[in-house]
């Protein structure tokens, strides 16, 4: 069973960033570890999120897209918890596991810790409406890389631009092709593996 939850939070103004920085570790309480240029963005993203501290991970991705291009992962999926010992994104270089490929086998403890765990969570924001989300209880479990394509889903909702969304570790979402030429900027905070969504 996947219990996908998300909350619409506060407005945000994302910087006009170009490039990709993935899984930058930082302290949730002090923001130590974040490059100075991202501190304001992260403060805005966390302003309504209750947490007990710990190590979180910040990702930002910005690119000029033509209509019908996609910035992030297509197909319904959950991001899962980040395990830095077993996953390597390099120094802001993208990579990582994709839907249906390269992730741990579904019958492994690592897959359970990442995708089936009821703790953890994500905080998302985008400057352009091109991401769907689903809230609800769904039969089945995530497959390799958080893949939820096999799950029977209800009607999705569009994540609003310039708005922070806070989701649990089972929040199902999907990046869509953009509807027009645009410089899309996406930001995400992956919460600590023991984070309780509330």
Long-range contacts (C-beta under 8 A, 24 or more apart in sequence): 1-137, 1-138, 1-139, 1-140, 1-141, 2-78, 2-137, 2-138, 2-139, 2-140, 2-141, 2-142, 2-148, 2-151, 2-170, 2-172, 3-118, 3-136, 3-137, 3-168, 3-170, 4-78, 4-133, 4-134, 4-135, 4-136, 4-137, 4-138, 4-167, 4-168, 4-170, 4-171, 4-172, 5-135, 5-167, 5-168, 5-170, 5-171, 5-197, 6-133, 6-135, 6-165, 6-166, 6-167, 6-168, 6-171, 6-173, 7-165, 7-166, 7-167, 8-160, 8-163, 8-164, 8-165, 9-47, 9-48, 9-49, 9-123, 9-163, 9-164, 9-165, 9-166, 10-44, 10-47, 10-48, 10-163, 10-164, 11-162, 11-163, 11-164, 12-41, 12-44, 12-45, 12-125, 12-162, 12-163, 12-164, 13-44, 13-162, 14-41, 14-125, 14-126, 14-127, 14-162, 14-185, 14-187, 15-41, 15-185, 16-62, 16-183, 16-185, 17-60, 17-61, 17-62, 17-185, 18-62, 18-63, 18-64, 18-183, 19-61, 19-62, 19-63, 19-92, 20-59, 20-60, 20-61, 20-62, 20-63, 20-92, 20-93, 20-94, 21-58, 21-59, 21-60, 21-61, 21-92, 22-59, 22-61, 22-89, 22-90, 22-92, 22-93, 22-94, 22-95, 22-96, 23-57, 23-58, 23-59, 23-82, 23-84, 23-87, 23-89, 23-96, 23-190, 24-57, 24-58, 24-59, 24-92, 25-55, 25-56, 25-57, 25-84, 26-55, 26-56, 26-57, 26-58, 27-53, 27-54, 27-55, 27-56, 28-53, 28-54, 28-55, 28-56, 28-191, 28-192, 29-53, 34-58, 41-187, 42-189, 44-164, 45-123, 45-125, 45-164, 45-187, 45-189, 46-123, 46-189, 47-164, 48-164, 48-166, 49-123, 49-166, 49-191, 50-198, 51-191, 51-192, 51-195, 52-195, 52-196, 53-192, 54-191, 54-192, 54-194, 54-195, 55-192, 56-189, 56-190, 56-191, 56-192, 57-82, 57-84, 57-189, 57-190, 58-187, 58-188, 58-189, 58-190, 59-186, 59-187, 59-188, 59-189, 59-190, 60-185, 60-186, 60-187, 60-188, 61-94, 61-185, 61-186, 61-187, 62-183, 62-184, 62-185, 62-186, 63-183, 63-184, 64-181, 64-182, 64-183, 65-178, 65-181, 65-182, 65-183, 65-184, 66-178, 66-181, 67-177, 67-178, 67-179, 67-180, 67-181, 68-177, 68-178, 69-177, 69-178, 70-130, 70-175, 70-176, 70-177, 70-178, 71-130, 71-175, 71-178, 71-184, 71-186, 72-131, 72-175, 72-186, 73-98, 73-99, 73-174, 73-175, 74-99, 74-174, 74-175, 74-176, 74-177, 75-99, 75-100, 75-147, 75-148, 75-149, 75-174, 76-132, 76-134, 76-148, 76-149, 76-151, 76-153, 76-172, 76-173, 76-174, 77-142, 77-145, 77-146, 77-147, 77-148, 77-149, 77-172, 77-173, 77-174, 78-115, 78-142, 78-146, 78-148, 78-169, 78-170, 78-171, 78-172, 78-173, 79-122, 79-146, 79-171, 79-188, 79-190, 80-114, 80-115, 80-120, 80-142, 80-146, 80-169, 81-113, 81-114, 81-115, 81-117, 81-119, 81-120, 81-169, 81-190, 81-193, 82-114, 82-190, 82-193, 83-110, 83-113, 83-114, 83-193, 86-110, 97-144, 97-145, 97-146, 98-145, 99-144, 99-145, 99-146, 99-147, 99-149, 100-143, 100-144, 100-145, 100-147, 100-149, 101-144, 101-145, 102-144, 102-145, 103-144, 103-145, 103-146, 104-144, 105-144, 106-141, 106-143, 106-144, 111-144, 113-193, 114-146, 115-141, 115-142, 115-146, 115-169, 116-141, 116-142, 117-169, 117-193, 118-168, 118-169, 118-170, 119-169, 119-193, 119-194, 119-195, 119-196, 119-197, 120-168, 120-169, 120-190, 120-191, 120-192, 120-193, 120-194, 120-195, 120-197, 121-166, 121-167, 121-168, 121-169, 121-171, 121-191, 121-195, 121-197, 122-166, 122-167, 122-169, 122-171, 122-188, 122-189, 122-190, 122-191, 123-164, 123-165, 123-166, 123-167, 123-188, 123-189, 123-191, 124-159, 124-164, 124-165, 124-167, 124-173, 124-186, 124-187, 124-188, 125-162, 125-163, 125-164, 125-165, 125-186, 125-187, 125-188, 126-159, 126-161, 126-184, 126-185, 126-186, 126-187, 127-161, 127-162, 127-183, 127-184, 127-185, 127-186, 128-161, 128-178, 128-182, 128-184, 128-185, 129-158, 129-159, 129-160, 129-161, 130-175, 130-176, 130-177, 130-178, 130-179, 130-184, 131-158, 131-159, 131-173, 131-174, 131-175, 131-176, 131-186, 132-156, 132-157, 132-158, 132-159, 132-173, 132-174, 132-176, 133-157, 133-158, 133-159, 133-165, 133-167, 133-171, 133-172, 133-173, 133-174, 134-171, 134-172, 134-173, 138-172, 142-170, 148-172, 166-197, 167-197, 168-197, 169-197
